[in-house]
Amino acid sequence: MPTDSAERSLHPDRDGLNPPAEARARLAAQLLADLDMHHARVEDLPVAPPVDPADLRTRVEAVDLETPGELDTTLATCLGLLADATVHTTHPRYFGLFNPTPTFAGVLADAAVAAYNPQLAVWSHAPAAVEVERRLIRYFGARAGYDPGRVAGSFTTGGAEANLTAVLLALTRAFPSYAEHGLRALPAQPTLYASTESHLAWLKIAHACGLGREAVRLVPHDDRLRLDPDRLEAQVAADRAAGDAPFLAIATAGTTGCGALDPVEQLADVCDRQRLALHVDAAWAGALVLSDELRPLLGELARADSLTIDAHKWLSVPMGAGMFICQDAQGLAETFRVQTSYMPSGEVDDPYLHSIQWSRRFIGFKLLLSLAMIGRNGYAAHMERDMASGEALREWLGRAGWRVVNDTPLPLVCFTHPHFDGPGADEAHTQLVAEIQGRGTAWLSTVRVRDQTAVRACITSHRTTEADLDILVEELELARRTVGVRR
Ligand SMILES: *Cc1c(COP(=O)(O)O)cnc(C)c1O
């Protein structure tokens, strides 16, 4: 017979792991009510509350991790922490960095995924979830112009992982010995190409996969901040003449800083001539494939070997939900192949054999549920509205004497004020943004454009209305005067 204490250790009280039904129902209802209240009042909070790091750490340390506690009090404490010390990306006047107010369907889907906790490494463990993701990848591939029968790819944690996948696939395709012997075995240094305006995850990716950061050749942009095809071709030729091995070019369809749309067709022509793979990083603006009217802005995506589209940006599902999309199932299988004795395998493609992740969360559900609720046309209308808001903001800024310094139809506006021209202009625009952030009524940021600091405002939340744009505009005028007086 086991002793009492052995009994306890073999059969610990499981209430903490799974409270009784009544407590579960009460806690879940409480959380929903709290979230609803937060949704209603976030507008009254400072978009970016000031945070004292020492005070915050003290509050975090105060959560007792040693002894069992009451979930409702800890939950309340932690929701308080989130409310007090988070940039409220769900605020309608968050004009920020592509972090959306999430769709309600997406929030519900993420909760359902957490509860079912399907394991998507192999098809046989989560057939329903894997098929949902396959359908979505095929759907977005087809909307981008790929042959639906050939579309391959996977959901990723985000754009950075999708872009890493693009590099690994392109290396595997371009250099047959890379898979077994690595980059060291190659006679020449592989190089890849993106614009100086591209997302610099490329540097981390090159570092991580052993190419080295210098393998990323950042090609100067043209006068519209787009990757210049002629300069790309010249750089590729020069590198090849110097003994390097160019293998991949990246077009960014909607750059992070300025929303520039690289000319995909012309870049595809260069890649054809120079025998390079082409990846289109459309992490943010790739959502436009859902709109028949706006899709042409992205260029002929079907000419790219692979694509990155983030659903957690313009499609407004909760983070993280990236997509890597290509037409080379065989190449992916070659890149991520592995054999184990312990993984169950089946006749159908297993996700862990064509992507970098092993254990996989059901990322696609929040996109499926959102699309099913909003509809492709609903999403198209949402993006068309954002485009119109961006246009309205550009017009207002122009009328009020600001100078728009980026060149894009997308709802991302970078601007400066001639009032601050001359020495100290960068500092003045930095101060202006700090002034607005400090007041807490709106959030926008700075960005470097053509070696100048500009103010950057991106229509990011589906909760943003015309009234919010009016407030932004007032805030800009107010801050401009305040900073102007101080100078
Ligand atoms: C956001 C972004 C990325 C990185 O994506 P994450 O989802 O943040 O990993 C890559 N490229 C572009 C153009 C982006 O805007």
The ligand as a MOL file (V3000), in Angstrom:
LIG
                    3D

  0  0  0     0  0            999 V3000
M  V30 BEGIN CTAB
M  V30 COUNTS 15 15 0 0 0
M  V30 BEGIN ATOM
M  V30 1 C 6.5050 42.8770 -40.9350 0
M  V30 2 C 7.3680 42.5570 -42.1000 0
M  V30 3 C 8.2350 41.4650 -42.0840 0
M  V30 4 C 8.4510 40.6460 -40.8370 0
M  V30 5 O 7.2980 39.9270 -40.5540 0
M  V30 6 P 6.9960 39.4320 -39.0480 0
M  V30 7 O 5.6150 38.9160 -39.1720 0
M  V30 8 O 7.1450 40.6180 -38.1780 0
M  V30 9 O 7.9880 38.3670 -38.7450 0
M  V30 10 C 8.9370 41.1780 -43.2330 0
M  V30 11 N 8.8040 41.9310 -44.3340 0
M  V30 12 C 7.9950 42.9970 -44.3870 0
M  V30 13 C 7.8950 43.7790 -45.6570 0
M  V30 14 C 7.2550 43.3530 -43.2630 0
M  V30 15 O 6.4660 44.4390 -43.3080 0
M  V30 END ATOM
M  V30 BEGIN BOND
M  V30 1 1 1 2
M  V30 2 1 2 3
M  V30 3 2 2 14
M  V30 4 1 3 4
M  V30 5 2 3 10
M  V30 6 1 4 5
M  V30 7 1 5 6
M  V30 8 2 6 7
M  V30 9 1 6 8
M  V30 10 1 6 9
M  V30 11 1 10 11
M  V30 12 2 11 12
M  V30 13 1 12 13
M  V30 14 1 12 14
M  V30 15 1 14 15
M  V30 END BOND
M  V30 END CTAB
M  END
